[in-house]
């Protein structure tokens, strides 16, 4: 596959598609709720996707446009190409790319695309001389499936925080998830059983904020696919079971200067925080109501935000208290 209209990175993707015997591409993006959406196209459509984009109905996507403005276009980011790791050896491969959304009426990036919103913020940070890094700690539950393959509310085990077998029955599941993540380019740091029964956490290393946001969507996709291979249902629902801990996603945020210095650190400050760190914290606290509307978009989200379960129920910052919205790490 060769074309003079492609960038070097796009051409490299076409070559990789041929080398890896990829038959289908999943072109992915997220809606306003953070749900991963995708359209599958034959791999032979890859060049068209790069040069023209793939059209879709934006009015059917949560938080995008109205019915009279429905036509939108996906353009894949070639830097996000990855072969999906759960095919059988005798099968042709499928791969995915994460897309940017474009407004067909203007040809410009769609300002309501969550990925575009983040890109705009990162561009402003770059203009100020900063690079934003992020590292998430996504939590999830594993539930048993019934005989028809439907999810139940029965957790896969009764383990607790940092438990091991025989209480923790999902160590093999987490291992296979890690293998899948590593095949897709993740650097996994650790995995463990979480506080609630059937609850688990897998941590991966920090990256620039855009790559991390892309990786979170990929993480959820891999977790669900591998769990299904073990006849389990994985959910990132905030509070699937009352009276036990819910699932969150603690996110470590850091700001670095163009010289690679930690812009949040000041050894002369009582909390070792710079003026930038205090201002950054104040901004999040000031905009907490608006952030909450996006970060906690469902009724179930607020069932998690109750005292007693290590959920952030106070619009405050602390160096220790896990019920505060923002926590300064110990190191």
Secondary structure, 3 states (H helix, E strand, C coil): CCCCCCCHHHHHHHHHHHHCCEEEEEEEEECCCCCEEEEEEEHHHHHHHHHCCEEEEHHHCCCCCCHHHCEEEEEECHHHCEECCCCCCCCCEEEEEEEEEEECCCCCECCCCHHHHHHHHHHHHHHCCEEEEEEEEEEEEEEEECCCCCEEEEECCCCCCCCCCCCCCCHHHHHHHHHHHHHCCCCEEEEEECCCCCEEEEEECCEEHHHHHHHHHHHHHHHHHHHHHCCEEEECCCCCCCCCCCCCEEEEEEEEECCCCECCECCCCCCCECHHHHHHHHHHHHCHHHHHHHHCCCHHHHHHCCCCCCCCCEEEEECCCCCEEEECCCC
